[in-house]
């Protein structure tokens, strides 16, 4: 009798936990662990050779729907940027540079989004297919782009005196010089104290492929399109080709973990 009562007590204590820890898919009847939240890191590459790294904080609303907040930082590049090698005699001192570049456009993006899965994985190692879409604000950080420019050395004729300069109306001829005066790009930290702000908005939509959509760990691939929009043109290049709308295709990887 005592043993039977002990077993009954254990069942009564563990039954609520089991009910909370399992969930039956109303469409398939499959039973799985209930996860309420997920956190994932994201790395994204775009067709303009831009990139971003970020985090996604999600809440699982239903078996097939997750709402999330995305926060990322990365560089937005103009599609017409052309990288050129630094002076080979000074390549160890200077980086390759972008000819005619005026600013680095660093983007801090926030977005609220939704992921919807079309169906459950067909098998244990299958892939859950869905889509994701998001929209939110962008804060553009425009950092002046500095070049290493060669000036005649007054004390050593025939030698170079290297000065770091950003674009201005006074040095436009030097900044766009194609006769070897530009030796390379200045260190990236040059100009960080001169950042200006440009607010905007961003939106994205993607095909979402998740190898662990209903598991503890997030392992996903996204292929999609993204839009960055600003009220005025971003002065990335020293030309009239600057724009205020940027459309890019992208591929991104996501890795993270779910919790209850």
C-alpha positions in Angstrom: 0.0 0.0 0.0 2.8 2.5 0.9 4.6 1.7 -2.4 1.4 2.3 -4.4 0.8 5.6 -2.7 4.4 6.6 -3.4 4.0 5.8 -7.1 0.7 7.8 -7.2 2.4 10.8 -5.5 5.3 10.8 -8.0 2.8 10.7 -10.9 0.8 13.6 -9.5 4.0 15.6 -9.1 5.5 14.9 -12.5 2.4 15.0 -14.6 2.1 18.9 -14.7 5.8 19.2 -15.7 5.3 16.6 -18.4 2.3 18.5 -19.7 4.2 21.8 -19.7 7.3 20.2 -21.3 5.5 18.6 -24.2 3.3 19.8 -27.0 1.3 18.0 -29.6 1.2 19.6 -33.1 -2.5 20.1 -33.8 -2.0 19.2 -37.5 0.3 16.1 -37.3 -0.2 14.9 -33.7 3.6 14.8 -33.2 4.7 15.5 -29.7 7.8 17.6 -28.9 9.4 19.8 -26.3 7.9 23.3 -25.8 10.3 26.2 -26.3 9.2 29.7 -25.6 12.3 31.7 -26.6 15.3 31.6 -28.9 18.5 33.6 -29.3 20.7 33.3 -32.4 23.7 35.0 -33.8 23.6 36.1 -37.5 26.2 36.7 -40.1 25.1 38.1 -43.4 26.8 38.8 -46.8 25.2 41.0 -49.4 25.6 41.3 -53.2 27.4 44.7 -52.9 30.1 43.0 -50.8 28.6 44.5 -47.6 28.2 42.5 -44.4 26.6 42.5 -41.0 26.8 40.7 -37.8 23.9 40.7 -35.3 21.6 38.9 -32.8 18.0 37.8 -33.0 15.8 37.5 -29.9 12.7 35.4 -30.7 9.5 34.3 -29.0 7.8 31.2 -30.3 4.2 32.1 -30.6 2.9 28.8 -32.1 4.4 25.6 -33.4 4.9 27.3 -36.8 5.3 31.0 -36.0 8.1 32.9 -34.2 8.2 36.7 -33.7 11.7 38.2 -33.2 13.7 41.4 -32.7 16.9 41.8 -34.8 19.8 44.0 -33.9 22.9 44.2 -36.1 25.9 46.3 -37.2 27.6 46.2 -40.5 28.9 48.2 -43.5 26.7 49.3 -46.4 28.7 49.6 -49.6 27.8 51.3 -52.8 27.4 48.9 -55.7 29.9 50.9 -57.8 32.8 50.7 -55.3 36.0 49.4 -56.9 38.9 48.2 -54.7 42.4 49.0 -55.8 45.7 47.6 -54.5 48.0 49.8 -52.4 51.3 50.9 -53.8 53.3 47.6 -54.0 56.4 49.3 -52.6 54.4 50.4 -49.5 51.8 47.5 -49.4 53.0 46.6 -45.9 52.3 50.1 -44.6 48.9 50.7 -46.2 45.7 48.8 -47.1 44.0 48.5 -50.4 41.7 51.4 -51.1 38.4 52.3 -52.8 39.0 54.8 -55.5 36.7 57.8 -55.2 35.3 56.8 -51.8 34.2 59.6 -49.5 32.6 57.9 -46.5 32.4 54.5 -44.8 28.7 53.9 -44.2 28.3 51.9 -41.0 24.8 50.7 -40.3 23.2 50.0 -36.9 19.9 48.2 -37.8 17.0 47.2 -35.6 14.0 45.3 -36.9 10.9 43.5 -35.7 10.0 40.4 -37.7 8.2 37.1 -38.0 9.3 33.7 -39.1 6.6 31.3 -40.4 7.3 27.6 -41.2 5.3 26.0 -44.0 5.6 22.4 -42.7 7.4 20.3 -40.1 10.6 18.5 -41.0 9.9 15.4 -43.0 12.3 13.4 -41.0 14.8 13.8 -38.1 17.5 15.2 -40.4 15.2 17.1 -42.7 14.9 20.8 -43.3 12.0 22.9 -42.1 11.1 25.4 -44.9 9.6 28.8 -44.2 9.9 32.5 -44.7 10.9 35.5 -42.6 10.2 39.2 -43.0 11.2 42.2 -40.9 11.1 46.0 -40.8 12.6 48.6 -38.5 14.8 51.7 -38.0 18.4 52.2 -39.2 21.0 54.6 -37.8 23.7 55.3 -40.4 27.2 56.3 -39.1 29.0 58.1 -41.9 32.8 58.0 -41.2 35.1 60.1 -43.4 37.2 57.9 -45.6 40.9 58.8 -45.4 43.6 58.1 -48.0 47.4 58.1 -47.7 48.5 60.7 -50.3 52.0 61.4 -51.5 53.3 65.0 -51.3 56.9 66.0 -52.4 59.2 65.9 -49.4 60.8 69.4 -49.1 63.9 68.0 -47.3 64.4 64.9 -49.5 63.8 65.6 -53.2 62.3 62.7 -55.0 60.9 61.2 -51.9 57.3 61.1 -50.6 55.9 62.7 -47.6 52.7 60.8 -46.7 49.7 62.7 -45.3 46.3 61.2 -44.4 43.5 63.2 -46.0 39.8 63.0 -46.3 37.9 64.3 -49.3 37.3 68.1 -49.6 36.7 70.6 -52.3 40.4 71.7 -51.9 41.9 68.3 -52.5 39.5 66.9 -55.1 42.2 66.6 -57.7 44.5 64.7 -55.4 41.7 62.5 -54.0 40.8 61.4 -57.6 44.4 61.2 -58.8 45.2 58.3 -61.0 48.9 58.9 -61.4 50.2 57.2 -58.3 49.8 60.0 -55.7 47.4 57.7 -53.7 49.4 55.1 -51.8 46.6 53.3 -50.0 43.9 53.6 -47.4 44.6 55.1 -44.0 44.0 53.0 -40.9 40.3 52.4 -40.3 40.3 54.3 -37.0 41.2 57.5 -38.8 38.0 59.6 -38.8 36.1 57.9 -36.1 35.9 61.1 -34.2 34.2 62.8 -37.2 31.2 60.5 -37.6 27.9 62.1 -38.7 24.4 60.4 -38.3 21.9 59.5 -41.0 18.6 57.9 -39.8 16.7 55.6 -42.1 14.6 52.4 -42.3 15.4 48.8 -43.3 13.2 45.9 -44.5 13.9 42.4 -45.5 12.2 39.2 -46.7 13.8 35.8 -47.1 13.4 32.1 -47.6 14.2 30.5 -44.3 15.7 27.0 -44.1 16.2 25.6 -40.6 17.9 22.3 -39.8 16.7 22.5 -36.2 13.3 24.4 -36.4 11.8 22.3 -33.6 14.9 21.3 -31.7 16.9 23.0 -28.9 19.6 24.4 -31.2 19.1 26.9 -34.0 20.9 26.1 -37.3 19.4 28.1 -40.2 20.2 29.5 -43.6 18.4 32.5 -45.2 18.4 33.7 -48.8 16.6 36.9 -49.4 16.4 40.5 -50.3 16.9 43.6 -48.2 16.2 47.3 -48.5 17.9 50.3 -46.8 16.2 53.7 -47.4 17.2 57.2 -46.3 15.6 60.6 -46.6 18.6 61.9 -48.6 21.4 60.5 -50.6 24.3 59.0 -48.6 27.7 60.5 -49.7 29.6 57.3 -50.0 31.3 58.1 -53.3 32.7 61.4 -54.7 30.3 61.4 -57.6 26.7 61.9 -58.6 26.1 58.2 -58.4 25.2 58.4 -54.7 21.7 57.2 -53.8 19.2 57.0 -51.0 17.8 53.6 -51.7 19.9 50.4 -51.5 18.6 47.0 -52.6 20.7 43.9 -52.0 20.3 40.2 -52.2 21.8 38.4 -49.2 22.7 35.0 -47.7 22.9 34.7 -43.9 23.8 32.0 -41.4 22.2 31.7 -38.0 23.3 29.7 -35.0 21.7 29.8 -31.5 19.7 28.1 -28.9 16.1 27.8 -27.7 14.8 27.7 -24.2 11.5 27.2 -22.3 
